[in-house]
C-alpha cells in the first residue's frame, strides 16, 4: 500500500511514465479556437469572398476534381 494520498503531480508523472513505457510520446498542438469571435467572423467572410471572386468557377472545378465523390 502507499503512504497516504498521492498528489496530482505524482499521478500525472506516473501516468506519463506508463505511456512512455508503452512507446508513446506526448505531443502538444495548438489549433484554432472555433468559438472565438475572430474565427467565426473569418469563417463567414472567407467563403463569401471565394464565391464572388473571378476564379470561383475554376476553383470549384478544381475542388470537385480532387474531391472524393461517393455515389448513392
N, C-alpha and C positions, 0 to 999 in steps of 0.2 A: 504494500500500500504506500501511498505517497504521504509526505509530511505536510499536511494542510492543503488548502486550495491553491491551485496554480494561477498565476497571473495571466491576463490576456496576452501579454508579450510572450510568455513561455509557451502558451498554447499555439500561438501563431508560429513561433520559431519551430516548435515540434512538427507542426503540420507541414511547413515548408521543407523541413529536413526529410520527412517521409516522401513528399512529392519528388524532391531531388533524387532520392534513393530509387525512385521508380523511373528515373531517366527524364524527368520533366524539368523545364526551365521556366521561371517566371518572366513574363513579358508584359510591359505596361504600354498601352497605346492611348492616344488621345483622339477622340472622334468629335465631329461637330455636335453641338447640343441642339437637337431638333426642337427643343422647347424654347430656345432663345428667340426673342423678337427679331433680331438681325437675321437669323437663319430663316425664319418664317417669311420675312419680307423678301429675302433673296429667292426663296423657293417659289414665291409668287411672281416675282419680276422676271426671272431668267427664262422660263418657258414662254412668257408673253413676248419677250424680246426676240427669242428664236423664231417664234411663229410669224412675226411680221418682218423678219429680215429678208433681204433679196435672195438669199440662198436657202430659204426654208424648204422649198420643194426638193432641192438637191440633197439637203441634209437629211430629210425624211427618207428619201430613196436609199441613201447610204445606210441609215439605221435599219431600214427594212431588209436590206441586202445582208447585213451582218447579224441580224437577229434570228434566233431560232423560232420557227413557226411550228406550232403544234396544231395538227388537224383535229377536228372534232371527231 
